Amino acid sequence: MTLTASCHCGATKIQAPAPTTATECNCTYCARTGAVWAYFQPGELVLLSQEDERAYSAGEADNRHHFCGRCGMQTWGDSPDWAAVYNTDGTPKPGFEAGSFPSTRIHALNLRLVDDLDWSAITVEKVDGRNGW
């Protein structure tokens, strides 16, 4: 089953497989946007339309936040796959040490943009990105 996310004005539409898990982060960026992220491997998100899309990166880590240039909705993200290297509390996973940088990328979809999403079918994990990273 697939779902479709759309920004408020409809200029950006993204199709993705229906997720069963998602993340709500309290870092300074995610807390301000209110996004709830479902993660996908590159190629799993299908950009159906993206008129006037813009991107923002807050630092050197190359976390790209994509948003609609018309209505401003936070739509999707493209970043290093931090979850491959670090636990949700910010500690390194076995085989890695603090300061390790992921070698792979991950894409994230803002589930808040999916109309009529069955939230009861999704486990949302709260992540302390403000203090853990």
Secondary structure, 3 states (H helix, E strand, C coil): CEEEEECCCCCEEEEEECCCEEEEECCHHHHHHCCCEEEECCCCCEEEEECCEEEEECCCCCCEEEEECCCCCEEEEEEECHHHCECCCCCECCCCCCCCCCCCEEEEEEHHHCCCCCHHHCEEEEECHHHHC
